[in-house]
Amino acid sequence: MHSTAPTLLLGEGEDLSGAKASPESGSATRRAGLERLLSRLSVRARLWALTVGLFLVLGTANMLLGQIIQQRVAEERQQSEQYSRLQTIQQVREAMSEVRHYESSLNVARLVGDESMQAQMQARVGQAEAELAVQLSAMAVFDRPGVEFLKRERELAQAPMRQAISAISGKQEDSLRLTKQTVLHLTAIQNRLHQASERERQLAEVLTESQIRGAQAGFRASMMIVLGALLLGLLFGALVLRSIIRPLQATASALKQINEGHSLIEMPPISGDEFGEMALALRQFRDQADRLRELAYGDALTGLGNRERMDHALRIAVARGRARGTPLALFSIDLDNFGTINDGLGYNTGDAYLREAGLRLSRFAPDEALVCRHSGDKFTVLIEGADPNDVALLPEPLGDAAELILRGMAEPFQYREHLLPMSVSIGIALFPQHCDSESELVAGADAAMYLAKRDGRNCLRFADRQLSTGARQEFADVADIRRGIEQQEFQPFYQPIVDVVAGRVAGAEALLRWQHPQRGLLGADRFIPAAEANGQIHALSEICLREVGEQLCEWAGAEGGLWLSANLSIRQLEGGTLLSQLAELRARAGFVPANLLLEITESAALERVDLAKETLAKIREMGFHLGMDDFGTGYSSMVYLQRFPVDKIKIDRLFVSRMDSSREAVAIVSATIAIARSLELQVVAEGVESEAQSQRLRDMGCHLQQGFLFSQALPPEDFNRWRAGFDAAGRAVSAK
């Protein structure tokens, strides 16, 4: 800091050699000289210089502002004292008026000869005179002559006042003259108080105007001081920070190039200050950049590579494949049961499940493959070909490699007391057969994996250009479903279930429909598979159950005990939210659980027998009725009817439609009805489209029928009108 003295002692427009220069060149010379001096200091010394300089600037500014503030405070104190004088004069006037009031009352008491009133008023006069003495003492501090005048005039007024009272009592002629003398002295007192008040008021106004002018001048001076301090601080700070920022920018540029993986980097010079030490550390960091990059590409949970590792490797592999003509294969692998396990058993179990999946993939994937955890429960496997004709990347050997992964992953995972099922769905995409870029390769593998999930899980699918396009459309459908849910475009329609013997509508099946703004009214087969594969079935089920519950409450008083049925999927049984939804429905006013029949397909129930049995038992305990839909189409024996607490079974439309041409279909329908009768279960036949089918079913003992013979699924309003007309007509199937 001492080295700056020669520069500071130079005169304006004069350099070190004594030659005259223009103000602009002199300023530039001083700035350049100061920068050179700063560059010789360490960073710590520069920061200390900046701190001390700013402290001096701010300290000086604070001192000047403090003086201005003190001056304002003194003026405010003087003004306050002036207003205090005015208040004191006012209090003297009030005290004087009070004394006169009580003295007048005392004189009246003397005139009437009321001794009691005289004593009372005498005491009041004494108190008022004491208060007047206090106020006169306060006024004497700033106006002693005025106080002496007031006391003298008051004393002069006392004698004629007493003489006037005596003259009035004696009916003497001097009473008028004495009264006038008293009034003259009292008037002099009032005039003197008025003059004092006016004088102090004028002084207060002068002080107020002076204070306003001083405040304005002080504000301008304060702004100039603050702006001057700010400019000086900014100028000095800019010089110091510039000497620090430039080396920092060079260091940051080198760091950026290292992080981007560049090998030829312009490093900052090694100097004697802290930036020289940083430049040396940068060189050491550059030598270890590859190892650090490898660490950044790891997944902490599984020990595999992470998404960044796969993206980086995939970019390099695709570029190398284009240059050399070598093929690539990308496996997109997704765990089938992770969501259920993670939600049902907790995150700790889910983490252990993911770690085990990573170990198995590392064990069963090809040796030359790169295995990474992409995100959540999704993994990717990248296999590079050794040459353009590498037979290991043909579909058949790749399929064998994927089958090995499927078998290795299918073994249940024992974790603590739980035996957890494990399986995966695999999608495989090839470069350049299926895709032209890394993004298309990833999209193709994901699309194939999605189709593997949709086709039943625990399987593999290969991508091709047409398949990828179709799968991407299904991805778009999933997003469209989400939008439709938000816009409340889904609504259940109701297809009547008719008792053909009684000739009335016994119930209805709720079938969800999508009123799409562009594609029109869509049936469940157009969106339910995609919703189940992507977890949106829970939201659709909640919509359907909520709407059906409201409809049941509205139809609660309907004649004939109308009941409604709604379908359940295996996803709803696995999700864990179905029971809470049903509990909310049951708690609604006017809702009767027995009027809601919940149907599950036979194949879905047998897919997870234990889970289905437990959940359905809880539903039955809540008072809801249960049914088995599409009975006879699964792979089970009818003995499973004894394992599930169902009330109704529904004969699939496939058998009903074939009764006219297939003896086997007739036998299955007849056997189903007979077994249901023996188990005291009701039977509903769906898909009835002709009078002949309806009559044959009636002859077999199936009275509850559903199908286009009666009506298609209708909105609630249309269903009400149709039902009213049907019941009024009493449309029963006549017996033969």
N, C-alpha and C positions, 0 to 999 in steps of 0.2 A: 504493500500500500504506500510505503514511503517513496517508492520510485515514481509515483505519479506527480510529485511536487513540482519538478521543472515544467511539466506541461501546464499545470494549473497556474504558474506564475507568469506565463507569457501574456503579453497584451493582445487585444483583439486585432486580427489582421496581421500578426507577426509570427513567423516561424522561428525555429531554433537558430537559424543562421542570421536572424535579424532582418531578413528581407521582408518587404511588405507584400501582402497577398490579399486577394479578395476575401470577403467574409465566407463565401461558399467554399473556397479551397482551403481556408484556414479551418473551417469546421470539419471538412473531410480529413484534413491532416491530423487534427486532434483525435477524431474518432479512430482512424487507422492506428495512431500511436497507442491509444488506450487498448485497442484490440490486441496489439502485439504484446503490451504489458500483461494483459489478462492471460494470454496464451502461455506465458512463462510460469504462471501460477498453477498449482494443483487444483483439481476440481473442488476439493474441500476449501482451499483458500479463496477460490472464486465465489463459492457460495457464502463464505463468511463475509467477503467484501460486499456481496449483494445484500446480505442481511443487515450489516452495519450501515450501508448507504441508505437502505430503505428506512432503517430505524432513525437515522439522522433526519431524513426528509420528513418522516411522519412526526418525529418529536418536535421539530421546528414548527410544523403546521399545527400541532396540538397546542404548543405554547401560544402561538398567535391567536388561535381560536379560543384558548382559555382566557386571554386578556379581553377579547371581545365579549365573552360570556360574563366575565366579572363586571365589565362596564354595564352590561345590560342588567345584571343583578342589582348593582348599585342604583341604577335609575328606577328599577321596579321597587326597590326598598323605599326610595325617596317618594315615589308616587303613592306607595302604600301609607307612608307616614302622613302625606298630605290629605288623603282620604280619611285617615284616622282623626286628623284635626277637624275636618268637616263634621265627622260623626260626634266628636266631643262638643263642638259648638251646638249641634242639634240637641244633644243630651242636656246641655246647660239651659237651652231655651225651654225644653220640656220640664226640667226641674224647676225653673223660674215660674213657669205657668202653673205647675202643681202647687207651689208655695202660695201664689196669688189666689188660687182657688180656695185653699183651706183658710187663708187669712180672710177672704170674703165671707166664708161660712162662719168664721169666728166672730166677725163684726156683726153679722146678722144675729147670732146668738146673744151678743152683748146688747143689741138694740131691743130684742124681745125679752131679755132678762132670763134666758134659759141657762141656768148654771150648769146643768148636766151636759148640755150640748156645748157649752163653752169649754168645759174640761176636756171633752172628747176632741173638739176641734183644735184645742191648744196642743194636745198630744200629736195630732196629725200635722200641725204646723211645725212642731219640733222635728218630727221625722223628715218632713219635706225639706226643711232648712239644712238638716244633716246631709241629705243626699245632694242638695245644691252645693254645699260646701265641698263635697267630694268632687263634683264635676268642675267647680271653679278651680280647685287645686290642679286638676288635669289640664284645664285650659290655661292656667298660669304658666305652664311649662313653655308655651309658645307665644302667649299674649298676656304678659303680666300687666302692662298698662290698661288693657281692656278690662281685665278682671278687677283691678283697683277702681276703675271708673264705675263698673257695675256695682261693686260693694258700696261705693260712696253714694251713688244715686239711690241705691236701695235704702241706705240709712236716711238719706234726705227725704225719702218718701214716707218713712215710718211715722215721723212726728206729725206732719199735717194730716195723715190718715187717722191717727188716734184722736187728734184735736177735732177732726171733722165728725167722728163718731160721737164724741162728747157733745159737740155743738148740735148735732141732729137730735141727740137724746134730750138736751136742754132746750131745744127749739130756738136756738140762737141763729142770728142772721149771718154769722161768719161761716156757716157750714158749706155754703156753695163755693166760697173762695178757697177754703182749705181743700175741698175735693178737687178743684181745678189744679192746685199746686201738686197734689198727689199724682194726678193723671199726667202732668207734665214730666215728673220724674220717671214714672213708669214708661212713658213714651220714649224718653231718652234711653232707657235701658233696652227697649225693643229695637230702637234704631241702631244702637251700638252693636247689638247681637247680629242684626241684619247686615250691617257693614262688615263685621268680622266674617260672617258666612260667605258674603259675596267675594271678599278678598281671598279667602282660602279656596273658594271654588274656581276663581280665575287662575290662581296659581296652579291648581290641579289640572286645569285645561291646558295651561302652558306646558306643564310637565308631560302630559299625555301626548301632545303634538311633538314635543321634543323626543319622547321615547319612540314614537312611530318613525320619525326621521332617523333616529339612531338605529332602530331595528332594521330599517331598509338599508342603511349604509353598512350595518354590520353583516347583513345577509350578503350584500355584494362583495364585501371584503372576504367573508367566509368562503363564498364560491370561488373567488380568485385564488385564495390560499389553497383550497382543496384541489382545484384544477391544476394549479402550479405544482403542488406536491405530486399529483397523479402523473403529470407529464414528466417531471424529473424522475419519478420512480420508474415509469415505463421506459424512459430512455436508458437509464442505467441498467434496469433489469434486462432490456432487450440486448444490450451489449454483452452482459454476462451470460445470458441464456444462449445467445448465438454461439458463444465460444464453447458451450456444452452441447447444444443441439446438433451442430454439424458432425462432430465425432459420433454422436448417438445415431444419427441418420445413416452414417456409413456402416456402423455396427449392425443396425436393424436390417439394412439391405443385405449384408453378408448373411445374417441369420435367415432371412427369407429365402435366399438362394440355397442355403444348406437344407432347409426344410423342404424345398421343392426338389431336392435331389441333384442339384447341379454339381458338377465336379470342378469346373473352372470358375473360381470365385475370386473377385477382387476384394482382398482382405484389407481392413484398415491398418495403417502403419503402427509399428510398435514404438511407442514413445515412453517418456519417463513418468507420465502421470497415470491416473487410474484407467484412462482409455487404452494406454499401452498394455496394462495388465489384462484388460478385457480382450484386446486383440490377441494376446497370447492364449487366453482361455478359449477364444473362438477357434483357434487353430487346433486345440485339443478336442474341442467339441466336433469339429469337422471330421476328425479322424475316427470318432466314435459314432458318427451319424447313422451308419448302416445298422449298427447294433441297436441303437435307440429306435430306429424305424421298425425293426423287427419286433421289439417289445411293444410298440404302439399298435401292432397288428394282431395282438393276441386277445382272446376272450377269457376273462378272469374266471368265469364259472366252470367252463368245460376244459380249458387248456387248449382248445382248438384255435384256429385262426378266426378272426372276426369278419364282419362285413367289409370293412376297409381292406383287409388282406385279400379277400376274394375279389373285390372290385379291381384292386390294383393288379392282381395276378391275371384276372380275366382280360383287362385291357392289353397287357403285355402279350398274353397268349393269342388273342385275336389278331393283334398286329403281326406277331410272328407267324401265325397261321396264314395270313394273307401273303406275307413275304415269301414263305417257304412252301405254301400249298399244303400244309399239314392240317389234319382234322382235329377237332375238339369235341368233347362231350361234357355236358353240364347236367348233373342230377339235381333236381329240386325235391327235397325230402321234407315232409311235414309229419309230425307225430299225430296220430289219430285221436288219442285219448287225453292229451295234456290238459285241455281246458277243464274237463270234468275232474281230473285228479287235482289240479292246482286249486280249483274253486272249492272242491269238497274236502280236501285233506290239508290245505294250507300251503304257504309259499315254501316252507322248509322241505316238505315232501316234493313239491314241484321242482325245486332246485336239485334235489337228489335224483329225481327222475331225469332231468336234463343232463346231469353229469353222467348217469348210466347210459343214456342214449348216445352221448358223445364218445364214450369209451367203446361202445359196440360198433358205432360207425367207423371209428379208427381201426377196429379189429377186422371188420368184414369188408371194408372198401378196398379196392385194388391198391397194391403197394405204391404205385407211382402217382396216386391221386392226391389232390389237395382237398382236405376236409375242413370246412369252416361252419361255424354257427352264424347263420345269416341274421336272424332276429327271432326273439321269442322261442317258439318251438320249431322253427324252420332251419334246416341245415342244407348246405350245398356241397357238392362234390365235383371237382374239376379234373378232367383227365385229358392230357395232351398227347397227341400222336407223335411217334418218333420220326415218321416219314409220311409222305403223301399216300402211301399204300398200306398203312398200319392196319392190319386185320383186327387188332384188338378193339378198334373203334367202329367196327361194323355192328349193325343192330343185334345180330344173334349173340356174339360174345358180350356185348353190353347188357343184353337182357339176362344172360347168365349171371353176370356180376350183380345186377340189380336183384335177381332172385336170391342170391346168396345174402344180400343185405336184408331182404324181406324175411328170410328164414332166421337169420341171426337176431333180428330185432323182435321177432314174434314170441320169443321166450318170455314168460311172465317175470316181472322184477319183484324180488322180495325186499321190502323195505320195512324194517321193524316188524310189526304184527300184520302188515298189509301185504297181500300178494297182488301186485298191480299188473293188469294187462298192458302189453306194449305192442304196438304195430305202427307201421308207417305207410304213407302213400307216396309214390315216387313218380316224378315226371322227368323224362329224358329228352333233351334237345341236342342236335348235332350241328356243328359248324363245319363246312358251309352248306350241308345238305338242307337244313331247315331254316337257317338264319344267315343274315349278311353282316350283322354287327353284334357287339356284346349286349346292347340293350335288347335286341330281338332275340338273342340266345336266352337271356334271362326270362323274357316274356314268354317264349315258347316253352321253356322248362316249367315255368309256373302254370301256364295254361294246361299242360299235360298233367301236372300234379293235381290241379283242380278237377280235371276230368276223372282222374283215378279216385279221388275222394267221392265224387258224385256217383261213380260206378260201384261203390260199395266199400271203398277203403282197402287197406292191406293189399294193394296191388300196384302195378306199374303201367304207365302209358307212355308211348313215344309221341313226340310232337311232329307235326308236319305243317306246311304253310297253311293249308286249308283248316287244319285242326286248330292252329293257333288263332286264326281269325275268328273261328267259331267260339273259342274259349274267351277271347277278348270281348265278344259280344255278350257272353254270359257275365263277365265281370261288369260290363256296362249295365246289364239287367240288375245286378246286385245293387249298384248305386241308384238305379231307378227305383228299386223297391224301397230303399232307405228314404228317397225323396217322397214316394207315395205314402209311406207311413207318416212322415212329417206333415204332409198335406191332407191327411185323413181321407185317402182315396179308397181304403179297404172297408168293405161292409159285408156282413153275412146275409146270404139269401136263404130262403127256407123252402125245401122240397117236402111236400106233404107225405105222411105215412098214414095209410088208410086202413081202417078195420073194415074189410069187405063184407063181413057177416053183419056187423051192426050198421053198416052204411054211414059211417061218420069218419071224420078226421081225428085220429087218435094222437098224432104227434107230427113232428117235422124234424128233418135233419138240417142243421145249419151248415151251409157250404159257403166258404169265404170267396168273395168276388172282388176284382180290382177294376174300378172305374178309371181306366187310364185316359189322360186328357188327349192323347194322340191315337192310341191303339184301340180305344173303345173298351167294352166290357170283356174282361179276361177271366177264364176259369182257373181253378186252383192248380191244374196241371201245368199252367203257363208260368207259375212263379213259386210254387211250394218247393220243388226240388232245389232250386237255387237258394231259397231262403233257408232250407234245412242244412245245406252244405256250408253256409256261411254264418250260421248262428242267428239269422234273423227270424227264425221260426218262433222264438220266444216272444218277440214283440208282436208278431201276427197273431199268435195264440192269445196273448193278453187282450188284443183288440177284439178277437172273436168272442172270448169268454165274457168280456165286459159288455159287449153289445147283446149277447145272448142272455146274460143276466138281467139287463134292463128290459129286454123283450119279455122275459118270463114274468118279471114284476108287473109289466103292463097287462099281460094276459093271465094274471093270477086268478082272476075271477071267471075265466072262460068256462063255459058249460062243458062237461065231459072230461075234465082233468087233462087238458092238453099238456104234453111233455115235449121237450126239445132234446135233440142229441147233437153233440159236437165231437169232432175227431181229435185224438191226441196222437202225437208222434213220439218215437223213442227219444228224440232230442228233448222233448218236454219232460219226460220221465228222468232223464239224466241231469237236467239243468238245475234242479233244486228249488225253483221258484213256483212250480205248479201248485204245491200245497198251500203256499201263502196266498196265491191268487184266489184259490177256491175258498180259503178261510175268509177273505174279504167279501167274496160274493155271498157266502152264507150269512155274514153279519148284516147284510142289507135288509131294510124293512120290507116285508112282503115277499121275500124270496124263499121258495121252498126247495131245498136241495134235492128231494126225491123227484122233482119235475125236470131235472137235468140229467141226461144220460151221456156219459163220457165213453167214447168208443176208441179202442186201440186195435190196430190190425194184428192178426194172428202172427205174422212174420216178425213184426216189431216186438211183440211180447216174448217170443221165443228167442230173439236175439240177445236179450238180457233178462233171462228168466227170473233170477233172484231179485234183481232191482225192480222188475215189473211187478212181481208178486208182492213185494214189500210196499211199494208205492200205491198199488191198486187197493191193498188192504186198508191203508190209511185213508184213501179217498172214500172207500165204502163206509168206514167208521164215521166219517163226517156227514153221512146221510145221502150221498150222491149215489145214483145207480150207474152200473158199468155194463158195457157191451163189448163184444168182440166182432170187429168188422172184417169183411172179406173172408169169412170162415171157410176152411177147406182148401185155400190156395197156398198155405204154408207147407212146411216140411214136418209137421208134427202129427202125433196121433191125437184122436179126440179125447184121450185121457187127460190132456192138459186142461180140459174144461173143469176138472175137479181141482186143479191147482190154483186157478184164478177165480176170484169172487165175483163172477159176472152174473148179470140178471137177464141179458138178452144176447142172442147171437144173430148175426146178419149173414144170410146166404149171398155169396158173391154173384154179381150179375152175369159172370162167365157161365155158371152152371144154369142159371135161369134161361139165358138166351139159347142154350144148347138142348133144352129139354125136348124140343120138337124133333131133334135129329140124333140124339145120343142117349142110348140106354144107360151108359155110365153116368151121364149127368143126372138122369132121373133117379138112379140108384143113390147117388151122393146126396141129392136134395132130400129124398125120402128118408135116408139113414140119418141125416142131420136133424130133420124134424123129429124123428122118433127118439133120438138120443136127447134132444132138448126137452121133449115131453117127459122123458123118464127122469131128467134132472130138474124138472119143474122150471125150465127156462123158457122165456118167450122167444119166438123166432120172427125175424123180419126178412122178407125177400126183397132184394133191390133189383132194379133193372127190368121191372115188369113193363112190357111194351104192347102187349096184345091181350084181348079178352080171353083167348085160349090159355095163355100162360097163367093169367090170374085165376081162371076157373080150376085149372089143374092143381095149382098150389093150394087153393081152398079145399079141394078134394083130399089133398094130402094132410090137411090140418093146419096149414099156414094161413092165418087170417090177416096178419099185418103185412101190407105190401106197399112198395114204393117204386115209382118209375114214371116214364113219360106217358103211360096209359092214363095216368091221373093228372099229372102236371109236371112241368119242369120246376127248377128252383126259382122262387119269386121273391121280390123285395117285400118287406113287412106289410106295406099298404096293400099291394096286389094280393099277397097271401090272405089277408083278412077278407078281402072281397071274394076271392075264389073259395075260401073255406065256407063263408056264409052261404054262397050259392050251392056248394056241394052238399052241405048238411041239410039245407032246405029241400033239396031234391031227393035226399035219402038214397043216393046212388049206391046200391049194394049189388054185388054179383049174385045173380039168381041161381038157385040150386037146380041141378039137373035131376 
